[in-house]
């Protein structure tokens, strides 16, 4: 995966991996044409029953100017993906 410039980012709904200026991690994102912003899946964890176990995603929105770099998602061909040890999850 190669980091690419924001000017080349797809604005047709293609999902990408994106680094935004205000976020410490890379997020899965896509262009939201209705809002003219990037929408990204931001992982969260909440405290539940005395443990940090309640995991979920929030949608966060970013302006195009906040995009630092992006790259394409890896190929999703699951027929080619095989664990090295032959085991499952």
Backbone torsions as a table, in degrees:
resi	resn	phi	psi	omega
1	UNK	NA	132.4	-176.2
2	UNK	-112.6	131.6	175.9
3	UNK	-66.5	135.8	-178.6
4	UNK	-124.8	160.7	-177.8
5	UNK	-74.3	147.3	179.1
6	UNK	-55.3	-34.5	-177.1
7	UNK	-62.9	-24.1	-178.6
8	UNK	-94.7	3.2	-176.7
9	UNK	-67.6	137.9	-178.6
10	UNK	-72.7	131.6	178.8
11	UNK	-112.8	33.9	-178.3
12	UNK	-112.8	16.7	179.8
13	UNK	92.3	3.7	177.3
14	UNK	-69.8	131.8	178.0
15	UNK	-78.0	137.6	-179.1
16	UNK	-133.9	169.2	166.0
17	UNK	-97.2	130.9	-172.8
18	UNK	-135.2	140.9	172.3
19	UNK	-106.9	120.1	178.7
20	UNK	-105.1	148.1	-176.1
21	UNK	-55.6	-35.7	-174.3
22	UNK	-93.9	6.0	-178.4
23	UNK	-119.6	141.1	-179.6
24	UNK	-81.5	-12.7	-176.6
25	UNK	-126.3	162.4	174.3
26	UNK	-77.6	139.5	-178.1
27	UNK	-125.9	152.4	169.9
28	UNK	-75.2	130.4	-174.6
29	UNK	-145.7	162.4	171.9
30	UNK	-151.6	158.0	-179.6
31	UNK	-76.2	131.5	175.9
32	UNK	-103.2	101.9	-176.4
33	UNK	-65.0	-31.4	179.6
34	UNK	-64.5	-41.8	180.0
35	UNK	-95.4	-9.6	-175.0
36	UNK	52.0	49.7	176.6
37	UNK	-144.6	164.1	171.7
38	UNK	-82.4	136.7	173.2
39	UNK	-113.2	132.9	-175.5
40	UNK	-131.2	148.1	175.6
41	UNK	-85.7	113.5	-176.7
42	UNK	-108.2	109.8	-178.0
43	UNK	-66.2	139.6	-179.2
44	UNK	-132.6	157.7	173.1
45	UNK	-138.7	132.6	177.7
46	UNK	-116.0	159.2	177.1
47	UNK	-80.5	124.9	-178.9
48	UNK	-141.9	125.4	-180.0
49	UNK	52.2	50.1	176.1
50	UNK	66.7	19.3	178.1
51	UNK	-142.1	153.4	174.1
52	UNK	-86.6	78.2	-173.2
53	UNK	-126.6	-7.6	-176.4
54	UNK	-88.9	93.5	-176.6
55	UNK	-100.2	145.0	-178.7
56	UNK	-165.4	174.6	176.8
57	UNK	-113.5	141.6	169.1
58	UNK	-111.2	148.5	173.2
59	UNK	-89.8	123.4	175.0
60	UNK	-114.7	147.1	-177.7
61	UNK	-114.6	140.8	-177.4
62	UNK	-135.9	144.0	175.1
63	UNK	-73.7	161.3	179.4
64	UNK	-62.4	-30.9	179.8
65	UNK	-66.9	-21.7	179.0
66	UNK	-79.0	-14.7	-179.2
67	UNK	-73.4	119.8	-179.1
68	UNK	-89.7	-49.9	176.1
69	UNK	-156.7	167.2	178.8
70	UNK	-149.8	164.0	172.8
71	UNK	-149.5	160.5	179.0
72	UNK	-70.5	152.4	172.6
73	UNK	-69.7	150.9	175.7
74	UNK	-63.5	157.8	177.9
75	UNK	-57.6	132.3	-176.8
76	UNK	-95.6	26.0	-179.0
77	UNK	-73.3	95.3	-176.3
78	UNK	-68.7	-19.8	176.2
79	UNK	-65.8	-25.8	-179.5
80	UNK	-88.7	-18.2	-176.4
81	UNK	-87.0	112.2	178.4
82	UNK	-132.7	130.0	177.0
83	UNK	-60.1	143.6	-178.8
84	UNK	-61.6	-35.3	-177.3
85	UNK	-90.1	-1.3	179.9
86	UNK	78.3	-0.3	-178.9
87	UNK	-89.2	170.3	178.4
88	UNK	-103.9	-169.9	-180.0
89	UNK	-76.3	NA	NA
